[in-house]
Amino acid sequence: MRKKEKEITDHGELEAIIRKSSVCRLGMVDKGIPYIVPLSFGYHNNALFLHGAKKGRKIDMITANPNVCFEFDHIMGTVKSEKACNWSMKFQSIIGYGTASFLQSKEEKKNALTVIMAQYSDKEFTFPDTMLEATAVIQLSIESMTGKQSLPEQ
């Protein structure tokens, strides 16, 4: 990282950013061409959980190449200035890498979907078997992640 003073090295701080995020951007490669998709997600035990239809471009790309990149950001405001080159942002962000795999058993899928729902709600949910059968649930095992921030002055 070019500006070491902006680097977030504490794993707890990285997890806090993930927990306050509402979107995970997943980066994949399709025949040498990058592709990014915004997704709802859950985080637990150094893994991200994602879901979607069982067919589609995302599923095809992960099947062909399970190596993925992910991104989170939390924007806290724009810093304005008289000069265009002095404008800036106050933010926190994470970029990470991992390996995606598809969960198969109903129990694994239920657990992962519970983690996803906990990201957005304190309610408990049930997942009918028909929904579990129709849904692809992805576990992204995080191999590395780095964080960067420029915080508002207190």
One Martini backbone bead per residue (centre of mass of N, CA, C, O) as a GRO file, in nm:
protein
  154
    1MET     BB    1   0.096   0.037   0.024
    2ARG     BB    2   0.155   0.361  -0.023
    3LYS     BB    3  -0.027   0.460   0.238
    4LYS     BB    4   0.030   0.344   0.547
    5GLU     BB    5  -0.161   0.540   0.722
    6LYS     BB    6  -0.429   0.395   0.577
    7GLU     BB    7  -0.390   0.129   0.696
    8ILE     BB    8  -0.556  -0.176   0.785
    9THR     BB    9  -0.456  -0.431   1.032
   10ASP     BB   10  -0.700  -0.489   1.198
   11HIS     BB   11  -0.923  -0.744   1.201
   12GLY     BB   12  -1.156  -0.613   1.363
   13GLU     BB   13  -1.188  -0.369   1.172
   14LEU     BB   14  -1.256  -0.526   0.921
   15GLU     BB   15  -1.511  -0.662   1.036
   16ALA     BB   16  -1.665  -0.398   1.095
   17ILE     BB   17  -1.693  -0.314   0.801
   18ILE     BB   18  -1.848  -0.557   0.705
   19ARG     BB   19  -2.091  -0.531   0.911
   20LYS     BB   20  -2.166  -0.226   0.785
   21SER     BB   21  -2.231  -0.352   0.528
   22SER     BB   22  -2.454  -0.405   0.227
   23VAL     BB   23  -2.220  -0.466   0.010
   24CYS     BB   24  -2.083  -0.706  -0.215
   25ARG     BB   25  -1.812  -0.716  -0.432
   26LEU     BB   26  -1.772  -0.940  -0.703
   27GLY     BB   27  -1.480  -1.080  -0.851
   28MET     BB   28  -1.432  -1.198  -1.186
   29VAL     BB   29  -1.352  -1.435  -1.457
   30ASP     BB   30  -1.424  -1.420  -1.822
   31LYS     BB   31  -1.217  -1.502  -2.046
   32GLY     BB   32  -1.027  -1.248  -1.930
   33ILE     BB   33  -1.283  -1.095  -1.815
   34PRO     BB   34  -1.399  -0.876  -1.609
   35TYR     BB   35  -1.635  -0.919  -1.321
   36ILE     BB   36  -1.895  -0.737  -1.146
   37VAL     BB   37  -2.097  -0.801  -0.844
   38PRO     BB   38  -2.360  -0.715  -0.651
   39LEU     BB   39  -2.415  -0.831  -0.304
   40SER     BB   40  -2.546  -1.009  -0.082
   41PHE     BB   41  -2.445  -1.098   0.266
   42GLY     BB   42  -2.225  -1.294   0.477
   43TYR     BB   43  -2.040  -1.320   0.798
   44HIS     BB   44  -1.818  -1.603   0.898
   45ASN     BB   45  -1.532  -1.729   0.985
   46ASN     BB   46  -1.371  -1.610   0.733
   47ALA     BB   47  -1.652  -1.591   0.566
   48LEU     BB   48  -1.849  -1.578   0.280
   49PHE     BB   49  -2.200  -1.538   0.195
   50LEU     BB   50  -2.387  -1.641  -0.092
   51HIS     BB   51  -2.655  -1.582  -0.337
   52GLY     BB   52  -2.867  -1.757  -0.591
   53ALA     BB   53  -2.897  -1.870  -0.871
   54LYS     BB   54  -2.815  -2.177  -1.038
   55LYS     BB   55  -2.811  -1.983  -1.288
   56GLY     BB   56  -2.539  -1.822  -1.458
   57ARG     BB   57  -2.267  -1.630  -1.482
   58LYS     BB   58  -2.157  -1.659  -1.196
   59ILE     BB   59  -2.165  -1.968  -1.186
   60ASP     BB   60  -1.986  -2.019  -1.432
   61MET     BB   61  -1.732  -1.872  -1.327
   62ILE     BB   62  -1.688  -2.032  -1.063
   63THR     BB   63  -1.665  -2.308  -1.197
   64ALA     BB   64  -1.413  -2.227  -1.376
   65ASN     BB   65  -1.324  -2.000  -1.134
   66PRO     BB   66  -1.283  -1.977  -0.780
   67ASN     BB   67  -1.125  -1.719  -0.807
   68VAL     BB   68  -1.161  -1.427  -0.601
   69CYS     BB   69  -1.293  -1.099  -0.551
   70PHE     BB   70  -1.340  -0.839  -0.298
   71GLU     BB   71  -1.569  -0.560  -0.189
   72PHE     BB   72  -1.566  -0.283   0.045
   73ASP     BB   73  -1.762   0.014   0.150
   74HIS     BB   74  -1.734   0.334   0.340
   75ILE     BB   75  -1.895   0.636   0.310
   76MET     BB   76  -1.847   0.969   0.484
   77GLY     BB   77  -1.742   1.173   0.258
   78THR     BB   78  -1.677   1.489   0.124
   79VAL     BB   79  -1.388   1.681   0.036
   80LYS     BB   80  -1.373   2.009  -0.006
   81SER     BB   81  -1.243   2.251  -0.253
   82GLU     BB   82  -1.113   2.498  -0.450
   83LYS     BB   83  -0.945   2.264  -0.561
   84ALA     BB   84  -0.973   1.985  -0.742
   85CYS     BB   85  -0.703   1.829  -0.633
   86ASN     BB   86  -0.823   1.858  -0.312
   87TRP     BB   87  -1.013   1.655  -0.328
   88SER     BB   88  -1.203   1.413  -0.124
   89MET     BB   89  -1.232   1.121   0.089
   90LYS     BB   90  -1.424   0.955   0.332
   91PHE     BB   91  -1.312   0.621   0.428
   92GLN     BB   92  -1.374   0.264   0.391
   93SER     BB   93  -1.181  -0.032   0.284
   94ILE     BB   94  -1.200  -0.355   0.104
   95ILE     BB   95  -0.968  -0.604  -0.015
   96GLY     BB   96  -1.009  -0.941  -0.147
   97TYR     BB   97  -0.933  -1.299  -0.128
   98GLY     BB   98  -1.061  -1.614  -0.278
   99THR     BB   99  -1.263  -1.915  -0.244
  100ALA     BB  100  -1.518  -2.068  -0.421
  101SER     BB  101  -1.813  -2.250  -0.307
  102PHE     BB  102  -2.059  -2.499  -0.306
  103LEU     BB  103  -2.332  -2.567  -0.136
  104GLN     BB  104  -2.532  -2.870  -0.073
  105SER     BB  105  -2.660  -2.891   0.187
  106LYS     BB  106  -2.926  -2.796   0.366
  107GLU     BB  107  -2.774  -2.719   0.625
  108GLU     BB  108  -2.562  -2.535   0.500
  109LYS     BB  109  -2.761  -2.341   0.369
  110LYS     BB  110  -2.913  -2.252   0.621
  111ASN     BB  111  -2.670  -2.137   0.771
  112ALA     BB  112  -2.590  -1.929   0.552
  113LEU     BB  113  -2.865  -1.779   0.535
  114THR     BB  114  -2.857  -1.690   0.830
  115VAL     BB  115  -2.606  -1.513   0.798
  116ILE     BB  116  -2.721  -1.325   0.587
  117MET     BB  117  -2.971  -1.224   0.750
  118ALA     BB  118  -2.796  -1.108   0.994
  119GLN     BB  119  -2.689  -0.859   0.831
  120TYR     BB  120  -3.013  -0.730   0.815
  121SER     BB  121  -3.130  -0.900   1.074
  122ASP     BB  122  -3.282  -1.011   1.392
  123LYS     BB  123  -3.436  -1.217   1.269
  124GLU     BB  124  -3.592  -1.521   1.225
  125PHE     BB  125  -3.564  -1.792   0.986
  126THR     BB  126  -3.706  -1.985   0.730
  127PHE     BB  127  -3.631  -2.267   0.496
  128PRO     BB  128  -3.753  -2.405   0.242
  129ASP     BB  129  -3.678  -2.672   0.050
  130THR     BB  130  -3.749  -2.543  -0.226
  131MET     BB  131  -3.552  -2.307  -0.191
  132LEU     BB  132  -3.290  -2.465  -0.144
  133GLU     BB  133  -3.300  -2.612  -0.425
  134ALA     BB  134  -3.310  -2.320  -0.596
  135THR     BB  135  -3.037  -2.243  -0.441
  136ALA     BB  136  -2.740  -2.081  -0.448
  137VAL     BB  137  -2.461  -2.145  -0.226
  138ILE     BB  138  -2.184  -1.945  -0.122
  139GLN     BB  139  -1.847  -2.001  -0.030
  140LEU     BB  140  -1.600  -1.763   0.088
  141SER     BB  141  -1.273  -1.816   0.132
  142ILE     BB  142  -1.055  -1.633   0.305
  143GLU     BB  143  -0.711  -1.541   0.235
  144SER     BB  144  -0.730  -1.216   0.189
  145MET     BB  145  -0.702  -0.875   0.341
  146THR     BB  146  -0.745  -0.520   0.289
  147GLY     BB  147  -0.718  -0.193   0.436
  148LYS     BB  148  -0.868   0.141   0.401
  149GLN     BB  149  -0.830   0.492   0.526
  150SER     BB  150  -1.028   0.808   0.565
  151LEU     BB  151  -1.091   1.002   0.828
  152PRO     BB  152  -1.258   1.196   1.008
  153GLU     BB  153  -1.228   1.459   1.194
  154GLN     BB  154  -1.262   1.499   1.561
   0.00000   0.00000   0.00000
